[in-house]
Amino acid sequence: MALDLMAPGTLRGRAGTVWSRVSQQVGAAAGLVREDLDAAIDRDPATDSRLEMALASPGLHAVWAHRVSHALWTRGARLPARLLSQASRAATGIEIHPGAQIGRRLFIDHGMGVVIGETSEVGDDVMMYHAVTLGGRANAKVKRHPTVESGAVLGAGARVLGPVVIGSGAQVGANAVVVKDVPSGATAVGVPATNRVPKAQQDADAMFADPALWI
């Protein structure tokens, strides 16, 4: 016997399935938001309130808008994705192309003037200060923007240009211009940037030992 798609039981079953999927997606999104807020509070000594951070952090607002615009972009809705990213840019001062791939718990402190190009890839637990640029050096439709691996820190005004790799846990000092790869755990400073590779693994607080590198 053919299944009657209009039968009340069938409709209820389909509605239940849809509601279950929506609930799962909303729950996952809420989990990411809480994760972002806690990571931001850990890195920003100016506040310890989730509510304040949620309402007053342009860096988080830009990241949240990017998640939506990136989802639209990957589904082929490119014009709506670009319009949303431009609206976010106008509201936050942070420009993230909807094609960029952004990992979890990215925190952009202050945020004004940050630019992240289309083929950029950013790992988990990355921290950026204001006026950072992940830019390109070519017009060809290829991988032309940087890859920033997990745990890296980019200081204020840092320019990372071209398809270079900033290794995991690496640090880029304020106003540095990076055009070559930075090894994992190294610190890049200067114009053009040169790498300082530590002889031993630094602890988590070492990135703040010289605040002039970042702000």
Phi, psi and omega in degrees: 000132181294144179285128178274104183292343181265359179297143182304319181296319179296316179298319178296321179296316180293320179297321179296322179294315179298315180298322179296317180294317179298317180299318179296318181293318178295318178297318179295318179297317179297322177297319178296320179297314178299320178298315177300315182297315181294321178295320179294318179297322178299329186261348183243106181288355184281346181209149173233021183249124175299319182297313179298317180297318181295324184273334193237013180253103179296332178297316178292319179302318180295319179294317180295318177296323180296323180301321179289313182295324179293321177298318177297316183299314183289342177265006176091358179271069192285324178294311175302323179297316180293321179295319178295318181295325178288325175295320177296320178299316180295325183279327189247341186080009182243127182250112176240116179296138182298342177280344181296146179257116186244130180279194184273149173062029170295132176237122178252107184277134185067296168094325188308129174088002178289135177229126179236115187283171191303315186262016175294148174230125183237128182280196181277151172059034175273145176237132176234142171263181186294155175065019173287140176237125167255092191247173180253165176234015181213158178258351181293151179277071179227180173294108188232002180242166187289162167247123180247113185280169189302140175082003180284156178233128180244118184285169184302132176078005180295137176246117177246115194238131178091179185280050179274165180243124171264112188293165182299133179073005179286162181228134178244122185287166181301135176065012175291150175243109187256121178234004177227160180302147174246119183296158176304134177080356182273166175241129180249127180221154174102177180227110349291157186292142171243151186264137171246113183260119181293147178285332180230156179297128178276153177279175188296334182273354186296332181297339181260006183296326179236089184302335181297342177293332192248321189227000000 
